[in-house]
Amino acid sequence: MQSSFIDLLFPRRCPVCDGIVMPKGRLICPECVKVLSFVKDPVCKKCGKEVFSSDIEYCFDCMKHKRTFEYGRALINYDENAKNSMAKIKYKNKREYLDFYGDAISLRYEKMIRRMGAGGLVPVPVHPSRKKERGFNQAELLACRIGAGLKIPVLPDMLVRSKKTMPQKALNPAERLKNLEEAFLPGKIVEGLENVILIDDIYTTGSTVEACTRVLKKSGIRKVYFLTICIGRGQ
């Protein structure tokens, strides 16, 4: 009864069209699911970006740049629909969209996540001032949704965002990584924890995931994997 009353006052909005989702109980419009560009095989064995042929093991970025994380996967390609959805989450407080994305990631990648053998999900942190301004960290909310569904602990304090970074869009991959190298610090390390999965909303060049991985490994974590909602196209 209480749930129905809440649904009446605050009906579920679709992460693609932002309209009221029908039929009730769904997290996305049935027609809007078809609009999303879900990542399809073949993909890079390291970062999970789509590649042109099953004969290609690694995308250009992963062949060119050193990766210290094990591997990772994303749900959808970062096209215009994905960009609009991510922007509404971060800047229009559409955090409810993360319910769909978290459930979709869990459903698609559960077997892979189990094989990773991770003892916890580590959301990529945002700077405290940005979290205060926004009211939440989208990576942490996503991790909580995935963690609740798959019964994996969420460890939001393992990494600390120590400083704001310059805008990354105009920087090349090497400049992005340098920009991020000092942005993250180790937080509360869980004793005996060996493997973790980083959780973030978007993977483009991999600089953020790589910077976080290096910090975690220096703190004693043996293997770091990642999961994101979106991923940039392979180069």
Secondary structure, 3 states (H helix, E strand, C coil): CHHHHHHHHCCCECCCCCCECCCCCCCCCHHHHCCCCECCCCECCCCCCECCCCCCCCCHHHHHCCCCCCCEEEEEECCHHHHHHHHHHHHCCCCCHHHHHHHHHHHHHHHHHHHHCCCEEEECCCCHHHHHHHCCCHHHHHHHHHHHHHCCCECCCCEEECCCCCCCCCCCHHHHHHHHCCCEEECCCCCCCCEEEEEEEEECCCHHHHHHHHHHHHCCCCEEEEEEEEECCCC
